[in-house]
Amino acid sequence: RGFYDAGVDCFENDGVKSFCRGHLGLTLAGLRQRDEFVLRECTKRGIPVATVIGGGYAPRGGSHEEVAARHAIVHEVAADVIQTC
């Protein structure tokens, strides 16, 4: 069984850059690719997986809607993976 924390504080413009120290700096497309890779691999290997959202902070002056959109990516990807398996 798998447990996947689809954290988004590794996003390139996340408000908590000091936490990740710029090591990842993923784009929106990068977040989507990461989530798709993890979920497709679990599906391909027959591993049941639960996923949660994590992290994600609006930069000063940023919107919470932007953070929510980043959190939604894993759900969008999961729906696509389920439909295509």
C-alpha positions as a LaTeX table, in Angstrom:
\begin{tabular}{lrrr}
\hline
Residue & $x$ (\AA) & $y$ (\AA) & $z$ (\AA) \\
\hline
Arg1 & 0.00 & 0.00 & 0.00 \\
Gly2 & 1.19 & 3.47 & $-0.81$ \\
Phe3 & 0.73 & 6.87 & 0.75 \\
Tyr4 & 1.59 & 9.86 & $-1.44$ \\
Asp5 & 1.97 & 13.36 & $-0.01$ \\
Ala6 & 1.57 & 15.54 & $-3.10$ \\
Gly7 & 3.16 & 18.61 & $-1.50$ \\
Val8 & 3.28 & 21.79 & $-3.52$ \\
Asp9 & 5.72 & 23.88 & $-1.50$ \\
Cys10 & 8.35 & 22.77 & $-4.04$ \\
Phe11 & 6.61 & 24.99 & $-6.64$ \\
Glu12 & 8.97 & 27.57 & $-8.13$ \\
Asn13 & 6.98 & 30.57 & $-6.89$ \\
Asp14 & 5.82 & 29.18 & $-3.55$ \\
Gly15 & 5.83 & 31.66 & $-0.69$ \\
Val16 & 8.03 & 29.47 & 1.51 \\
Lys17 & 11.14 & 29.36 & $-0.68$ \\
Ser18 & 13.41 & 29.33 & 2.34 \\
Phe19 & 12.03 & 25.91 & 3.32 \\
Cys20 & 12.97 & 24.16 & 0.07 \\
Arg21 & 16.00 & 26.39 & $-0.44$ \\
Gly22 & 15.35 & 26.38 & $-4.17$ \\
His23 & 16.35 & 22.75 & $-4.59$ \\
Leu24 & 13.31 & 21.82 & $-6.65$ \\
Gly25 & 11.55 & 24.90 & $-8.04$ \\
Leu26 & 9.02 & 22.86 & $-10.02$ \\
Thr27 & 6.74 & 24.53 & $-12.55$ \\
Leu28 & 3.03 & 23.74 & $-12.74$ \\
Ala29 & 3.86 & 21.30 & $-15.54$ \\
Gly30 & 6.56 & 19.79 & $-13.32$ \\
Leu31 & 4.10 & 19.26 & $-10.47$ \\
Arg32 & 1.71 & 17.57 & $-12.90$ \\
Gln33 & 4.46 & 15.33 & $-14.31$ \\
Arg34 & 5.59 & 14.32 & $-10.84$ \\
Asp35 & 2.05 & 13.43 & $-9.75$ \\
Glu36 & 1.37 & 11.54 & $-12.96$ \\
Phe37 & 4.59 & 9.56 & $-12.64$ \\
Val38 & 3.87 & 8.52 & $-9.05$ \\
Leu39 & 0.23 & 7.60 & $-9.64$ \\
Arg40 & 0.86 & 5.76 & $-12.92$ \\
Glu41 & 3.70 & 3.77 & $-11.39$ \\
Cys42 & 1.52 & 2.74 & $-8.45$ \\
Thr43 & $-1.27$ & 1.76 & $-10.83$ \\
Lys44 & 1.08 & $-0.14$ & $-13.14$ \\
Arg45 & 2.53 & $-2.08$ & $-10.19$ \\
Gly46 & $-0.88$ & $-2.79$ & $-8.66$ \\
Ile47 & $-0.12$ & $-0.74$ & $-5.55$ \\
Pro48 & $-3.18$ & 0.84 & $-3.94$ \\
Val49 & $-2.30$ & 4.43 & $-3.10$ \\
Ala50 & $-3.88$ & 7.12 & $-0.97$ \\
Thr51 & $-2.88$ & 10.68 & $-1.68$ \\
Val52 & $-3.10$ & 13.88 & 0.30 \\
Ile53 & $-2.25$ & 17.47 & $-0.44$ \\
Gly54 & 0.42 & 19.24 & 1.52 \\
Gly55 & 2.34 & 22.47 & 1.81 \\
Gly56 & 1.78 & 25.36 & $-0.50$ \\
Tyr57 & 1.92 & 28.97 & 0.54 \\
Ala58 & 0.85 & 32.10 & $-1.25$ \\
Pro59 & 3.71 & 34.55 & $-1.75$ \\
Arg60 & 3.27 & 38.00 & $-0.26$ \\
Gly61 & 0.49 & 39.58 & $-2.28$ \\
Gly62 & $-0.40$ & 36.24 & $-3.90$ \\
Ser63 & $-3.77$ & 34.59 & $-3.89$ \\
His64 & $-4.99$ & 31.54 & $-2.06$ \\
Glu65 & $-6.79$ & 30.54 & $-5.26$ \\
Glu66 & $-3.39$ & 29.99 & $-6.90$ \\
Val67 & $-2.38$ & 27.66 & $-4.08$ \\
Ala68 & $-5.71$ & 25.82 & $-4.31$ \\
Ala69 & $-5.15$ & 25.36 & $-8.06$ \\
Arg70 & $-1.77$ & 23.75 & $-7.33$ \\
His71 & $-3.42$ & 21.42 & $-4.82$ \\
Ala72 & $-6.06$ & 20.47 & $-7.40$ \\
Ile73 & $-3.43$ & 19.14 & $-9.82$ \\
Val74 & $-3.06$ & 15.80 & $-8.04$ \\
His75 & $-6.84$ & 15.26 & $-8.14$ \\
Glu76 & $-6.98$ & 16.11 & $-11.85$ \\
Val77 & $-4.13$ & 13.71 & $-12.55$ \\
Ala78 & $-5.72$ & 10.96 & $-10.43$ \\
Ala79 & $-8.98$ & 11.30 & $-12.37$ \\
Asp80 & $-7.07$ & 10.99 & $-15.65$ \\
Val81 & $-5.08$ & 7.97 & $-14.45$ \\
Ile82 & $-8.26$ & 6.22 & $-13.28$ \\
Gln83 & $-9.97$ & 6.84 & $-16.64$ \\
Thr84 & $-7.06$ & 5.51 & $-18.66$ \\
Cys85 & $-6.19$ & 2.38 & $-16.70$ \\
\hline
\end{tabular}
